[in-house]
Amino acid sequence: EHLDTMNPWLRDAAGKLPSITMERYEAAKSHAAECRAQLASVFAGMNALITPAAAGEASRTVTGLEDQSFCQLWTLMHGPCLTIPAFTGPDRMPMGLQIVGPVGGDESLIRLAAWIAGAMAPLPIDFLR
């Protein structure tokens, strides 16, 4: 009822819904479950994955991300992920580093992200003297 008040990227996503049949929806859910099972085996040998948070730097608009594919994938996998600011892009906008953990690994992922963020922090001025 209020689609016209939503962000453009939400309106675009909602506009695609009528073309999705229940059969395609159920097949997609089944495929996602298979992918989650495969990802669990990947995490059996590691604590986390590090990925870009987005395809580029942050948008200058506040209406949403132009490319949400990096976030949507991990949401679909049901595991924890978080982003820390890591770089500055060509337009001086922030770029994030996304850290992804296994399902149920929220606390470990938060500790790891804090360690990574601390390791990336600039050196104190006193250190440079």
Salt bridges, closest charged atoms under 4 A:
GLU26 OE2 - LYS29 NZ 3.60
